Amino acid sequence: MAAYDIEAFSKRLKEAREALGLSRAEFARRTGVTPTAVWNWEEANARPKRDALKKIASVLGVSEAFLTTGSKLDETEGSEARASEMVPGIIEAARQKVAIATGIPLSRVRISVEFHMG
């Protein structure tokens, strides 16, 4: 993995996590790491390993490129692959919002998605 600006990564990570309304503890649980690891990433004290970066991007519904470089989705090159990486994070964020809005435990919220092309 190429080196990237850790300060900028930390800022994007924190902003994306907060935009989803996730606490550090909940985000840590969803990414399979400790809250201390999340704190270190957000304070620019450490970089996540490659497998953790993939999980972070998935949970947040963003691309790894966005986290590491700040680049947005490129509609002309590879956007379909990147969009498919984002869907799980979008669905998970929607599940959490539904759980909060209804008071139903997150474990009991299921979302079904259908795609109709054309």
Secondary structure, 3 states (H helix, E strand, C coil): CCCCCHHHHHHHHHHHHHHCCCCHHHHHHHHCCCHHHHHHHHCCCCCCCHHHHHHHHHHHCCCHHHHHHCCCCCCCCCHHHHHHHHHHHHHHHHHHHHHHHHCCCHHHCCCCCCCCCC
